[in-house]
Amino acid sequence: MNEKIDIHRIEKGYNSAKEKLEQNNSIIPVNKELIFKFLYDCELGKTIKGKAKTKIGKSRLLKYLLILNKYPELWKFFYFHLF
């Protein structure tokens, strides 16, 4: 009975944004994998090496996901210029 009520539907929005990223063809698969790995690590609390683990909440993850999904042309630029 200690379950929180999600009145802003953050969980639903987060899952929806992940599905949209999966279906987005303008981001190359390697970058999609990097984004999903980043999100997974944030959920687990792998945010700072050598320090205390801090899990990132769904609302912050949703914000990160929307920002990363908004500019796919930057992902192509970074991938081809960094690797």
QUIVENZI-V74529 format. One record per helix or strand of 3 or more residues. SS is the DSSP state (2 for helix, 1 for strand). FROM is the first residue (numbers start at 1). TO is the last residue. If there is no record, write none. Layout:
ss->{SS;SS}
from->{FROM;FROM}
to->{TO;TO}
This chain:
ss->{2;2;2;2}
from->{10;29;58;72}
to->{23;44;70;82}
